[in-house]
Amino acid sequence: MQDDSTTREERNTSATTSGASTRTSGTIGGERGVEQQLRHATSTSAAGVRLPSTRSLVARHSVSPLTVQRVVQRLVGEGLLETRAGAGTFVAVRRRARRADHSWQTTALGEARSEPTVVGTALAPTPVGTTALHYGYPMTDLLPGRLVRAAITRAARSPLGLDRAPVAGLPELRAWFAADAAGANREAPAHPDDVVIMPGGQSALSSIFRALAAPGDAIVMESPTYWGAIEAARQAGLRIVPVARGAGAPLSDKVDAAFGSSGAKLFYAQPHFANPTGALWSGADKRGILDIVRAHGAYLIEDDWAHDFGIDFDVTSLFGDDPDGHVIYVRSLTKSVAPSLRVGAAIARGPARQRIQADRTVDDLYVSGLLQVAALDVLTNPGWPAHLRYLRGELRLRRDELAREVVRHFGNEALTSMPRGGLNLWVSLPERTDVADLVIRSRDAGVMIAPGNVWFPTEAPGPFVRLNYTGAPPEQFAPALATLASLLH
Ligand SMILES: Cc1ncc(COP(=O)(O)O)c(C=O)c1O
């Protein structure tokens, strides 16, 4: 792009986008202003017309030349602009692409294993100015940002900053997960050799399902339950046998019947602060269900995703009571340490561990050593327990605030339970509410919510939404719930 004086096209585009440029300031707004101006120019000018110079865009939008280059590269990538060395940037010649025909893929692919509209619902990006109540991960204010940044810097200088990590994971990190899983003085402490380091909880679930069951096999699941587990089971070709669950554990006789009728050898469960309901198994529930799992010679996959999110309850894993290897334990640091540090673990005793390890190694060989070193650095930093104490207070505050607003607008019956930990409220809406329609209208009104149906392995038995209290600042809860109420009533 040439740094010359203003061209006629530039004056034209300047005139038409002046509103945008006066509204924007600082790097992000400025970058958007540059993009708006260039997009406008490409849509209103003929191919070959020269676009404004870098210098003039820099001056007009108060951005750096690098920012302008970034926007230009983006638009070049979209085929809207072309750059000519020494001559400048021009509106690209639009080639009429042949309309593609993908219809052959319908025959080639056959039946879909998972539901594309479900995958990613809770991961959808939040547009600027929108309140994120749909999201699954805590906002950055709730993360130990200082610890993580320092840990990443130190990890980059360690030998594993460049090298390959061991396939099962760093021995020190495996030892940390082993100690953490069973806690002190439990009947069945974990051994570091039982631990397989994973790139997060989701891949741990996928590996376990693939490694311990064959396509066509049954897997018992609580309903509702985590959509990612439902879809991972579908991807593995498993048949899901749902067992209804309310505010506590599913009834033991229903679990027993589900194993008996299906021949399942796997039971995926979230005994603590389940996503989405926040439900908790009691000590008696744990003992009762573990006995049933043993009687059926099956595995219980204990997804302890919310281990660090207890508000007035500390998690005691089932894993620590099971020396014989019926419980396979899954733990992830993604939500409590940082979503960018994709590190978790699966812990299994006996031959199951080897199968899980084999699946993991075939899937992606090993987890980045850089991330493992950084994760261990955070977990062993004296600031980590202090962060967890801070987090507990924040979770309580946010949960209470969001629950208050739910009850204010929708009544007590809407709040299915007051979770003692986790990140979510599970909200029951008036009968016959069209949840899909509400989700769209509420997004258009600036509030993102997650439709309840994605957490059911079969049809949703009623209209539910999941509201996360950690994805947005608490001062946004009251206006967001008022918006939802006005859309509903
Ligand atoms: C219950 C549950 N298990 C597992 C996961 C996967 O977590 P990760 O981000 O560690 O892959 C999630 C993420 O939302 C979850 O809610």
The ligand as an SDF file (V2000), in Angstrom:
LIG
                    3D

 16 16  0  0  0  0  0  0  0  0999 V2000
  -19.3890  -31.8470   32.9290 C   0  0  0  0  0  0  0  0  0  0  0  0
  -18.2570  -31.5000   32.0490 C   0  0  0  0  0  0  0  0  0  0  0  0
  -17.3130  -32.4270   31.8030 N   0  0  0  0  0  0  0  0  0  0  0  0
  -16.2730  -32.1810   30.9890 C   0  0  0  0  0  0  0  0  0  0  0  0
  -16.1450  -30.9670   30.3640 C   0  0  0  0  0  0  0  0  0  0  0  0
  -14.9810  -30.7460   29.4370 C   0  0  0  0  0  0  0  0  0  0  0  0
  -14.1200  -29.8670   29.9770 O   0  0  0  0  0  0  0  0  0  0  0  0
  -12.7280  -29.4580   29.3190 P   0  0  0  0  0  0  0  0  0  0  0  0
  -12.8660  -28.0180   29.0220 O   0  0  0  0  0  0  0  0  0  0  0  0
  -11.7320  -29.7700   30.3560 O   0  0  0  0  0  0  0  0  0  0  0  0
  -12.5210  -30.2920   28.0930 O   0  0  0  0  0  0  0  0  0  0  0  0
  -17.0920  -29.9780   30.5860 C   0  0  0  0  0  0  0  0  0  0  0  0
  -16.9860  -28.6670   29.9090 C   0  0  0  0  0  0  0  0  0  0  0  0
  -17.8970  -27.8910   29.8640 O   0  0  0  0  0  0  0  0  0  0  0  0
  -18.1720  -30.2470   31.4500 C   0  0  0  0  0  0  0  0  0  0  0  0
  -19.1140  -29.3320   31.6820 O   0  0  0  0  0  0  0  0  0  0  0  0
  1  2  1  0
  2  3  1  0
  2 15  2  0
  3  4  2  0
  4  5  1  0
  5  6  1  0
  5 12  2  0
  6  7  1  0
  7  8  1  0
  8  9  2  0
  8 10  1  0
  8 11  1  0
 12 13  1  0
 12 15  1  0
 13 14  2  0
 15 16  1  0
M  END
$$$$
